[in-house]
Amino acid sequence: MEPSWQKVYSSNDQFKAELLKQVLVANQIEAVVLNQKDSSYQFGEVSILVHQADWTTAKTLIHQQLNNT
């Protein structure tokens, strides 16, 4: 990954991370999901990465989304 990518969210729930990524994409923020879970034992985390310039906006959108659920 390029150094301009920053982690904005992490969880052990891949489904939630994918949903949050779609919220970011719908708001014109480029985002990627990085799955670092072990495939055999299912431990580890799933992270959402965004460009450094979008970090503050992405963090706000994620916070709003999590508080609405």
Biopython code that builds the backbone (N, CA, C, O; Angstrom):
import numpy as np
from Bio.PDB.StructureBuilder import StructureBuilder

atoms = [
    (1, "MET", "N", (0.834, -1.183, 0.000)),
    (1, "MET", "CA", (0.000, 0.000, 0.000)),
    (1, "MET", "C", (0.881, 1.249, 0.000)),
    (1, "MET", "O", (1.995, 1.251, 0.525)),
    (2, "GLU", "N", (0.361, 2.281, -0.589)),
    (2, "GLU", "CA", (1.067, 3.550, -0.594)),
    (2, "GLU", "C", (1.057, 4.139, 0.813)),
    (2, "GLU", "O", (0.149, 3.854, 1.594)),
    (3, "PRO", "N", (2.044, 4.949, 1.142)),
    (3, "PRO", "CA", (2.074, 5.539, 2.480)),
    (3, "PRO", "C", (0.934, 6.519, 2.741)),
    (3, "PRO", "O", (0.692, 6.877, 3.893)),
    (4, "SER", "N", (0.226, 6.962, 1.696)),
    (4, "SER", "CA", (-0.860, 7.912, 1.904)),
    (4, "SER", "C", (-2.135, 7.253, 2.431)),
    (4, "SER", "O", (-3.072, 7.961, 2.801)),
    (5, "TRP", "N", (-2.199, 5.926, 2.476)),
    (5, "TRP", "CA", (-3.365, 5.225, 3.015)),
    (5, "TRP", "C", (-3.275, 5.190, 4.532)),
    (5, "TRP", "O", (-2.219, 4.893, 5.091)),
    (6, "GLN", "N", (-4.388, 5.494, 5.197)),
    (6, "GLN", "CA", (-4.446, 5.500, 6.655)),
    (6, "GLN", "C", (-5.615, 4.656, 7.140)),
    (6, "GLN", "O", (-6.689, 4.662, 6.538)),
    (7, "LYS", "N", (-5.399, 3.934, 8.227)),
    (7, "LYS", "CA", (-6.481, 3.125, 8.809)),
    (7, "LYS", "C", (-7.470, 4.056, 9.501)),
    (7, "LYS", "O", (-7.090, 4.875, 10.338)),
    (8, "VAL", "N", (-8.740, 3.921, 9.141)),
    (8, "VAL", "CA", (-9.779, 4.757, 9.723)),
    (8, "VAL", "C", (-10.719, 3.949, 10.616)),
    (8, "VAL", "O", (-11.444, 4.517, 11.434)),
    (9, "TYR", "N", (-10.708, 2.623, 10.459)),
    (9, "TYR", "CA", (-11.609, 1.774, 11.238)),
    (9, "TYR", "C", (-11.075, 0.352, 11.234)),
    (9, "TYR", "O", (-10.494, -0.094, 10.245)),
    (10, "SER", "N", (-11.268, -0.354, 12.329)),
    (10, "SER", "CA", (-10.931, -1.779, 12.363)),
    (10, "SER", "C", (-11.937, -2.516, 13.233)),
    (10, "SER", "O", (-12.499, -1.958, 14.176)),
    (11, "SER", "N", (-12.149, -3.777, 12.896)),
    (11, "SER", "CA", (-13.133, -4.603, 13.585)),
    (11, "SER", "C", (-12.795, -6.062, 13.319)),
    (11, "SER", "O", (-11.972, -6.365, 12.456)),
    (12, "ASN", "N", (-13.420, -6.953, 14.048)),
    (12, "ASN", "CA", (-13.293, -8.366, 13.714)),
    (12, "ASN", "C", (-14.501, -8.835, 12.909)),
    (12, "ASN", "O", (-14.616, -10.018, 12.589)),
    (13, "ASP", "N", (-15.407, -7.902, 12.580)),
    (13, "ASP", "CA", (-16.620, -8.184, 11.820)),
    (13, "ASP", "C", (-16.451, -7.696, 10.378)),
    (13, "ASP", "O", (-16.568, -6.502, 10.104)),
    (14, "GLN", "N", (-16.178, -8.617, 9.472)),
    (14, "GLN", "CA", (-15.927, -8.254, 8.078)),
    (14, "GLN", "C", (-17.174, -7.660, 7.413)),
    (14, "GLN", "O", (-17.061, -6.734, 6.610)),
    (15, "PHE", "N", (-18.332, -8.170, 7.731)),
    (15, "PHE", "CA", (-19.573, -7.670, 7.143)),
    (15, "PHE", "C", (-19.776, -6.194, 7.482)),
    (15, "PHE", "O", (-20.108, -5.395, 6.606)),
    (16, "LYS", "N", (-19.577, -5.831, 8.751)),
    (16, "LYS", "CA", (-19.734, -4.442, 9.172)),
    (16, "LYS", "C", (-18.722, -3.545, 8.457)),
    (16, "LYS", "O", (-19.060, -2.437, 8.039)),
    (17, "ALA", "N", (-17.496, -4.016, 8.317)),
    (17, "ALA", "CA", (-16.472, -3.241, 7.628)),
    (17, "ALA", "C", (-16.845, -3.004, 6.171)),
    (17, "ALA", "O", (-16.630, -1.913, 5.642)),
    (18, "GLU", "N", (-17.401, -4.020, 5.522)),
    (18, "GLU", "CA", (-17.815, -3.876, 4.115)),
    (18, "GLU", "C", (-18.966, -2.877, 3.993)),
    (18, "GLU", "O", (-18.992, -2.078, 3.057)),
    (19, "LEU", "N", (-19.903, -2.913, 4.915)),
    (19, "LEU", "CA", (-21.007, -1.956, 4.889)),
    (19, "LEU", "C", (-20.506, -0.528, 5.081)),
    (19, "LEU", "O", (-20.939, 0.387, 4.381)),
    (20, "LEU", "N", (-19.595, -0.343, 6.027)),
    (20, "LEU", "CA", (-19.045, 0.983, 6.265)),
    (20, "LEU", "C", (-18.238, 1.477, 5.067)),
    (20, "LEU", "O", (-18.256, 2.665, 4.746)),
    (21, "LYS", "N", (-17.542, 0.574, 4.419)),
    (21, "LYS", "CA", (-16.806, 0.950, 3.200)),
    (21, "LYS", "C", (-17.770, 1.484, 2.155)),
    (21, "LYS", "O", (-17.476, 2.477, 1.490)),
    (22, "GLN", "N", (-18.916, 0.836, 2.004)),
    (22, "GLN", "CA", (-19.899, 1.284, 1.019)),
    (22, "GLN", "C", (-20.455, 2.664, 1.358)),
    (22, "GLN", "O", (-20.766, 3.441, 0.456)),
    (23, "VAL", "N", (-20.584, 2.976, 2.638)),
    (23, "VAL", "CA", (-21.008, 4.315, 3.049)),
    (23, "VAL", "C", (-19.972, 5.337, 2.588)),
    (23, "VAL", "O", (-20.324, 6.399, 2.076)),
    (24, "LEU", "N", (-18.700, 5.014, 2.773)),
    (24, "LEU", "CA", (-17.637, 5.930, 2.352)),
    (24, "LEU", "C", (-17.634, 6.106, 0.841)),
    (24, "LEU", "O", (-17.536, 7.230, 0.348)),
    (25, "VAL", "N", (-17.740, 5.019, 0.110)),
    (25, "VAL", "CA", (-17.739, 5.075, -1.357)),
    (25, "VAL", "C", (-18.933, 5.895, -1.850)),
    (25, "VAL", "O", (-18.803, 6.664, -2.802)),
    (26, "ALA", "N", (-20.090, 5.738, -1.212)),
    (26, "ALA", "CA", (-21.271, 6.507, -1.591)),
    (26, "ALA", "C", (-21.075, 8.003, -1.368)),
    (26, "ALA", "O", (-21.765, 8.821, -1.977)),
    (27, "ASN", "N", (-20.141, 8.355, -0.501)),
    (27, "ASN", "CA", (-19.821, 9.750, -0.228)),
    (27, "ASN", "C", (-18.540, 10.195, -0.930)),
    (27, "ASN", "O", (-17.880, 11.135, -0.487)),
    (28, "GLN", "N", (-18.197, 9.528, -2.007)),
    (28, "GLN", "CA", (-17.045, 9.844, -2.865)),
    (28, "GLN", "C", (-15.704, 9.795, -2.127)),
    (28, "GLN", "O", (-14.806, 10.588, -2.408)),
    (29, "ILE", "N", (-15.575, 8.862, -1.184)),
    (29, "ILE", "CA", (-14.303, 8.637, -0.504)),
    (29, "ILE", "C", (-13.798, 7.262, -0.917)),
    (29, "ILE", "O", (-14.443, 6.245, -0.661)),
    (30, "GLU", "N", (-12.641, 7.249, -1.555)),
    (30, "GLU", "CA", (-12.051, 5.977, -1.968)),
    (30, "GLU", "C", (-11.610, 5.216, -0.716)),
    (30, "GLU", "O", (-10.891, 5.755, 0.125)),
    (31, "ALA", "N", (-12.042, 3.973, -0.602)),
    (31, "ALA", "CA", (-11.740, 3.170, 0.574)),
    (31, "ALA", "C", (-11.475, 1.734, 0.160)),
    (31, "ALA", "O", (-12.022, 1.244, -0.828)),
    (32, "VAL", "N", (-10.627, 1.068, 0.931)),
    (32, "VAL", "CA", (-10.350, -0.346, 0.716)),
    (32, "VAL", "C", (-10.467, -1.078, 2.039)),
    (32, "VAL", "O", (-10.201, -0.517, 3.102)),
    (33, "VAL", "N", (-10.869, -2.338, 1.961)),
    (33, "VAL", "CA", (-10.940, -3.196, 3.145)),
    (33, "VAL", "C", (-9.741, -4.119, 3.116)),
    (33, "VAL", "O", (-9.504, -4.815, 2.129)),
    (34, "LEU", "N", (-8.992, -4.122, 4.192)),
    (34, "LEU", "CA", (-7.821, -4.978, 4.334)),
    (34, "LEU", "C", (-8.157, -6.061, 5.356)),
    (34, "LEU", "O", (-8.298, -5.787, 6.548)),
    (35, "ASN", "N", (-8.284, -7.303, 4.866)),
    (35, "ASN", "CA", (-8.649, -8.426, 5.725)),
    (35, "ASN", "C", (-7.372, -9.105, 6.224)),
    (35, "ASN", "O", (-6.630, -9.700, 5.442)),
    (36, "GLN", "N", (-7.127, -9.012, 7.516)),
    (36, "GLN", "CA", (-5.955, -9.641, 8.120)),
    (36, "GLN", "C", (-6.362, -10.754, 9.078)),
    (36, "GLN", "O", (-5.637, -11.079, 10.018)),
    (37, "LYS", "N", (-7.539, -11.335, 8.823)),
    (37, "LYS", "CA", (-8.007, -12.437, 9.656)),
    (37, "LYS", "C", (-7.370, -13.737, 9.187)),
    (37, "LYS", "O", (-7.170, -13.951, 7.991)),
    (38, "ASP", "N", (-7.063, -14.582, 10.127)),
    (38, "ASP", "CA", (-6.551, -15.907, 9.820)),
    (38, "ASP", "C", (-7.702, -16.752, 9.282)),
    (38, "ASP", "O", (-8.762, -16.821, 9.904)),
    (39, "SER", "N", (-7.504, -17.388, 8.142)),
    (39, "SER", "CA", (-8.597, -18.129, 7.513)),
    (39, "SER", "C", (-8.970, -19.408, 8.255)),
    (39, "SER", "O", (-10.108, -19.864, 8.142)),
    (40, "SER", "N", (-8.066, -19.984, 8.994)),
    (40, "SER", "CA", (-8.360, -21.232, 9.696)),
    (40, "SER", "C", (-9.049, -21.005, 11.037)),
    (40, "SER", "O", (-10.013, -21.697, 11.366)),
    (41, "TYR", "N", (-8.564, -20.045, 11.808)),
    (41, "TYR", "CA", (-9.042, -19.857, 13.176)),
    (41, "TYR", "C", (-9.900, -18.613, 13.354)),
    (41, "TYR", "O", (-10.447, -18.395, 14.435)),
    (42, "GLN", "N", (-10.028, -17.794, 12.314)),
    (42, "GLN", "CA", (-10.878, -16.606, 12.325)),
    (42, "GLN", "C", (-10.551, -15.623, 13.450)),
    (42, "GLN", "O", (-11.460, -15.075, 14.072)),
    (43, "PHE", "N", (-9.270, -15.397, 13.714)),
    (43, "PHE", "CA", (-8.895, -14.314, 14.619)),
    (43, "PHE", "C", (-8.119, -13.295, 13.813)),
    (43, "PHE", "O", (-7.588, -13.603, 12.745)),
    (44, "GLY", "N", (-8.057, -12.102, 14.321)),
    (44, "GLY", "CA", (-7.418, -11.008, 13.602)),
    (44, "GLY", "C", (-8.428, -9.910, 13.353)),
    (44, "GLY", "O", (-9.516, -9.914, 13.928)),
    (45, "GLU", "N", (-8.071, -8.974, 12.501)),
    (45, "GLU", "CA", (-8.968, -7.856, 12.278)),
    (45, "GLU", "C", (-9.114, -7.530, 10.794)),
    (45, "GLU", "O", (-8.307, -7.925, 9.952)),
    (46, "VAL", "N", (-10.165, -6.804, 10.526)),
    (46, "VAL", "CA", (-10.445, -6.282, 9.197)),
    (46, "VAL", "C", (-10.389, -4.764, 9.334)),
    (46, "VAL", "O", (-11.040, -4.199, 10.212)),
    (47, "SER", "N", (-9.620, -4.101, 8.477)),
    (47, "SER", "CA", (-9.447, -2.654, 8.564)),
    (47, "SER", "C", (-9.975, -1.968, 7.315)),
    (47, "SER", "O", (-9.977, -2.543, 6.227)),
    (48, "ILE", "N", (-10.421, -0.734, 7.490)),
    (48, "ILE", "CA", (-10.779, 0.116, 6.361)),
    (48, "ILE", "C", (-9.696, 1.177, 6.249)),
    (48, "ILE", "O", (-9.353, 1.848, 7.223)),
    (49, "LEU", "N", (-9.169, 1.311, 5.044)),
    (49, "LEU", "CA", (-8.130, 2.303, 4.775)),
    (49, "LEU", "C", (-8.664, 3.352, 3.808)),
    (49, "LEU", "O", (-9.388, 3.031, 2.866)),
    (50, "VAL", "N", (-8.301, 4.605, 4.050)),
    (50, "VAL", "CA", (-8.664, 5.706, 3.161)),
    (50, "VAL", "C", (-7.418, 6.550, 2.934)),
    (50, "VAL", "O", (-6.432, 6.442, 3.663)),
    (51, "HIS", "N", (-7.485, 7.395, 1.908)),
    (51, "HIS", "CA", (-6.374, 8.317, 1.683)),
    (51, "HIS", "C", (-6.287, 9.291, 2.854)),
    (51, "HIS", "O", (-7.297, 9.663, 3.452)),
    (52, "GLN", "N", (-5.083, 9.687, 3.160)),
    (52, "GLN", "CA", (-4.828, 10.555, 4.310)),
    (52, "GLN", "C", (-5.662, 11.839, 4.245)),
    (52, "GLN", "O", (-6.133, 12.318, 5.277)),
    (53, "ALA", "N", (-5.848, 12.395, 3.056)),
    (53, "ALA", "CA", (-6.610, 13.634, 2.898)),
    (53, "ALA", "C", (-8.094, 13.451, 3.245)),
    (53, "ALA", "O", (-8.767, 14.421, 3.593)),
    (54, "ASP", "N", (-8.604, 12.228, 3.153)),
    (54, "ASP", "CA", (-10.021, 11.948, 3.430)),
    (54, "ASP", "C", (-10.261, 11.411, 4.834)),
    (54, "ASP", "O", (-11.404, 11.124, 5.191)),
    (55, "TRP", "N", (-9.219, 11.269, 5.634)),
    (55, "TRP", "CA", (-9.323, 10.587, 6.923)),
    (55, "TRP", "C", (-10.351, 11.235, 7.856)),
    (55, "TRP", "O", (-11.186, 10.537, 8.433)),
    (56, "THR", "N", (-10.298, 12.545, 8.006)),
    (56, "THR", "CA", (-11.195, 13.228, 8.942)),
    (56, "THR", "C", (-12.655, 13.072, 8.524)),
    (56, "THR", "O", (-13.513, 12.774, 9.354)),
    (57, "THR", "N", (-12.933, 13.272, 7.253)),
    (57, "THR", "CA", (-14.306, 13.120, 6.756)),
    (57, "THR", "C", (-14.775, 11.681, 6.912)),
    (57, "THR", "O", (-15.911, 11.438, 7.320)),
    (58, "ALA", "N", (-13.905, 10.724, 6.588)),
    (58, "ALA", "CA", (-14.258, 9.307, 6.705)),
    (58, "ALA", "C", (-14.539, 8.939, 8.157)),
    (58, "ALA", "O", (-15.501, 8.226, 8.439)),
    (59, "LYS", "N", (-13.721, 9.412, 9.066)),
    (59, "LYS", "CA", (-13.907, 9.124, 10.491)),
    (59, "LYS", "C", (-15.260, 9.665, 10.974)),
    (59, "LYS", "O", (-15.964, 9.000, 11.733)),
    (60, "THR", "N", (-15.611, 10.864, 10.531)),
    (60, "THR", "CA", (-16.893, 11.464, 10.901)),
    (60, "THR", "C", (-18.059, 10.652, 10.355)),
    (60, "THR", "O", (-19.022, 10.391, 11.076)),
    (61, "LEU", "N", (-17.983, 10.251, 9.090)),
    (61, "LEU", "CA", (-19.051, 9.462, 8.491)),
    (61, "LEU", "C", (-19.216, 8.108, 9.192)),
    (61, "LEU", "O", (-20.338, 7.669, 9.444)),
    (62, "ILE", "N", (-18.119, 7.465, 9.498)),
    (62, "ILE", "CA", (-18.183, 6.181, 10.209)),
    (62, "ILE", "C", (-18.787, 6.357, 11.598)),
    (62, "ILE", "O", (-19.624, 5.561, 12.023)),
    (63, "HIS", "N", (-18.365, 7.389, 12.292)),
    (63, "HIS", "CA", (-18.894, 7.667, 13.626)),
    (63, "HIS", "C", (-20.410, 7.896, 13.565)),
    (63, "HIS", "O", (-21.157, 7.364, 14.386)),
    (64, "GLN", "N", (-20.851, 8.682, 12.597)),
    (64, "GLN", "CA", (-22.289, 8.933, 12.440)),
    (64, "GLN", "C", (-23.045, 7.642, 12.137)),
    (64, "GLN", "O", (-24.116, 7.392, 12.692)),
    (65, "GLN", "N", (-22.481, 6.836, 11.259)),
    (65, "GLN", "CA", (-23.138, 5.580, 10.870)),
    (65, "GLN", "C", (-23.246, 4.622, 12.064)),
    (65, "GLN", "O", (-24.288, 3.997, 12.266)),
    (66, "LEU", "N", (-22.183, 4.508, 12.843)),
    (66, "LEU", "CA", (-22.199, 3.601, 13.985)),
    (66, "LEU", "C", (-23.149, 4.070, 15.079)),
    (66, "LEU", "O", (-23.720, 3.250, 15.798)),
    (67, "ASN", "N", (-23.322, 5.376, 15.212)),
    (67, "ASN", "CA", (-24.236, 5.902, 16.233)),
    (67, "ASN", "C", (-25.691, 5.839, 15.804)),
    (67, "ASN", "O", (-26.587, 5.962, 16.639)),
    (68, "ASN", "N", (-25.941, 5.649, 14.506)),
    (68, "ASN", "CA", (-27.317, 5.546, 14.008)),
    (68, "ASN", "C", (-27.839, 4.121, 14.054)),
    (68, "ASN", "O", (-29.030, 3.899, 13.838)),
    (69, "THR", "N", (-26.973, 3.144, 14.331)),
    (69, "THR", "CA", (-27.420, 1.754, 14.333)),
    (69, "THR", "C", (-27.719, 1.276, 15.722)),
    (69, "THR", "O", (-28.109, 0.124, 15.908)),
]
sb = StructureBuilder()
sb.init_structure("model")
sb.init_model(0)
sb.init_chain("A")
sb.init_seg("    ")
for serial, (resi, resn, name, xyz) in enumerate(atoms, 1):
    if name == "N":
        sb.init_residue(resn, " ", resi, " ")
    sb.init_atom(name, np.array(xyz, "f"), 0.0, 1.0, " ", f" {name:<3s}", serial, name[0])
structure = sb.get_structure()
